[in-house]
Amino acid sequence: ASTNSQPFPTPSKCGIHPARGYEPRQVSNETIPDNVQLGNDQLGFNGSAASRTTQEVDSVFGELIFPVVTSTMNVPFVKSFEIGLAFRYEKFKDTDNILKQEASFDNINPDEDFGGSPRLSIRYQPINDLTLRATASQSYQAPAPNQLFLPVVQDFPVLVDPFNPGGTVTVQPPDGVYRGGNPNLRPETTDEYTAGFVYSPSYIKGLTITVDYYNLFTTNLIIDGNSYAQFLLSSNIVDPDGAGNGAGFPGAPGGTGLGVTRFADGTLDSIDSSIFNAGRRNVQGLDITALYQLPTASSGTFTLSGGLNTSSPYIMDTVPC
């Protein structure tokens, strides 16, 4: 449910525009493998585990747009200028309906605690043809239920072993990667910054060009079990209690510790892994679009559009958070 209103008129008779709302949602997922998959007894395929999860989310959000200057005010070099403020609070509750485990999160960034996810936006139009815009915001990605509660399965990804006795090799662990969910995951948090412009030249009717720079910095990055297995292998972290991650895989001999198990000659045997918070990521780029609309008298409007998105090689630190 949401509402919009304009309760506070400004001198230009264009009011402050508040919007607010509440959104509940529930998502249920169930995986039902057959007995062969469940026992990891099929040829050429990885095993699969049964799962049944529920995610319940309650969201409260609001937005306020304040037109500081409008075209009717006749302010020199300012056709229009407005500021927008938005805020969203969400509460997540995840349940494993098989093992009866629960986890809960809210979208509060512990490094910059605003009590939720805020966004500030600025829009400035100096002339009719040009609009400048910028935003600063925080976003939040809660772990999905399967990332929290996925039972341990055996997989055979291709990995790079820099500690192989004969030199670096590309290898599939002979006894595989045992990977599962992680009920101790933390949500990803991202600081987002954008700045750009929209140009619609009056001398070329129908043409609109947009250019926007973006910078996204994410912490507590959630990576999948096979990617974390590569991190464990690249760091040569030794499994403290043997291969198999016996937290749930049928017949697995090892304990729940994570790490690399090697044969007596030093070559790779297997890796116990998990979905994990294991890094930070910074992505910067430029998004460019062009759109041209050509109206005709009898055949409607023809629209031509194109776009380009370019980003610098992003920086990712695979260091456990």
PyMOL commands that set and color helices and strands:
alter all, ss='L'
color gray80, all
select helices_A, chain A and resi 35-38+71-73+145-149+225-235
alter helices_A, ss='H'
color red, helices_A
select strands_A, chain A and resi 2-4+17-31+51-69+80-96+101-106+117-127+130-141+153-155+159-161+169-171+177-179+188-199+207-219+222-223+259-262+268-272+276-277+280-295+301-311+315-317
alter strands_A, ss='S'
color yellow, strands_A
deselect
rebuild
show_as cartoon
